[in-house]
Amino acid sequence: MKILNKNKIYGLSLAASMLLTVTGCIEETSPADGSVTEDQIVDAGLESAVNGITTQMTQGYLVHGSNTHESDMSYPMFMIAFTQMMGDMYPGGSNSGYDWFRAYNCMNENMGTTGYYAYLPWRTLYMYVKSANDVIRAYKAMENPTKTDDNYVAMAYACRAFDYYMLMVTYEPKANIYTDCSKVLGLTVPIVTEETTEKESANNPRVTHDEMMEFIISDLDKAEEIFKATGYTTTSHTAPDLAVVYGLKAKAYLWDENYEEAYNYANLAIETAEKQGAEMMSKSELTNANTAFAMATSGWMWYGHYSAENLNNLSNLAGMLSGEAEWGYSNLTQPIIDRSLYDKMGVNDYRRKQFLDPNRKKGDYQTARDEDFIANAPDYLALKFRCASGDTKNYSVGAATDVPFMRLEEMYLIRAEAAGMSKSIYEGIELLNNWVRTYRDPAYNKVVDNERDMQLAVLDQMRIEFWGEGNAFPSAKRIQPGVMQYYQGTNAPANIYYINAQGMKPNWNYVIPNAEAQVNKAVKDQNNPDPTMCIDVSTAQMGIYAPGNY
């Protein structure tokens, strides 16, 4: 392989005396950030560069290269943050101060423009964008790309589309009664491509929702066309393939509220994945003490893996979420599911076995620990994310898990809502009922008579199914179901969590970090409103939504 016309790498900005930001220009990126340079692509080829994209998505301390902040977890950061933001996860142990994601739930000052929790997600996602851009730029400079090279650039286009989907659902503001978004409604984020120049990146405005959708779908169209032309198939799902491309289109169109297309592409994703052998996670796969959510199953359409090279003892998924781990922060915080969400599961729902029932009895749960641990652990403790090989003592083994990015289950739930909105509510709820009865709870039967209730029913199942994975967050932000964390019998551990928000929590609209505005003047006056403490928990009333400001 020969690559011509090596260019500067645009898309990230390194300022010597300030925080790292993302839409300026640098000559190369430090290896500590997990991305790749064009020199590395020349030396190792597109395969290594594409593999590096998925490796980057599970890279602990991705942004800083060291344990500056334990939420610097790459993609698992979003899995946990999104779950906390919906009010579906709390620390259940006595050491809740070790919950590095508490700010996302409590909306404290760290989510403002100068706060760490504004900076880190922005920086992380644009690092992903840069890595995809590197591959696309290198491919375009090749003299004679092979069919294999074509497949790798298709993967990069799919990854970039996913990156911008994540940026869109995170930063595109939705109107709410707590902050005034009127000046920025319909804006997403700046687009940085393999062709963006240094001059352009210094004055790169947020694009509209429609422009971002066009860009995302264009990237996915390119990937789809290439995969179809090459006939690419895979037995390893650590990089996107055609089924994932269809799945990403379904996710994007769902956010766009283009329900007809969301339905069509969810169907295509299901058909394509199942032809490859994908199956829904079974009861045993959901609850196995050695492998559940530690080892990918056939229905994990796209996933990453912690390897020895990108694993540390703290900044990893099991170390944050495994209720059984004896190392990491989960041993201290003991993450639990919100009681009201747990109660939405029927008594025969298999997923109840992923969390400790207050009325549990000896022998009710598979565990890599022992019965004394189960008996003495906090009620509602999450057992969903197991330690690899059931090793609860050694992080080098127990934390070496797979990490789900897309599962077959999500496509079925997207299809159900999309059918209900584009065809009839009865077709949608029938698809939902059939899915839950077949795969999760044989007694489930939801009856609805309007679109809103149908959507909420699907969202409830998404929140349960993807607890700790975060996939329900975009749908929650789109549907705005209301968040009730202070209610009779709540298991929220302290009054800082007593947030009852009508529609949505205002921090669901992430703010662009101030550091970005310092190097990209176009976004200076285009920021989302700061949500810091705009809901006063000191005046919270049980079961009543906080009053709005607008």
Beta strands, then each sheet from edge to edge (+ up, - down):
strand 1: 9-10
strand 2: 25-26
strand 3: 89-91
strand 4: 300-305
strand 5: 335-337
strand 6: 402-407
strand 7: 483-484
strand 8: 500-501
sheet 1: 1+ 2-
sheet 2: 3+ 5-
sheet 3: 4+ 6-
sheet 4: 7+ 8-
end
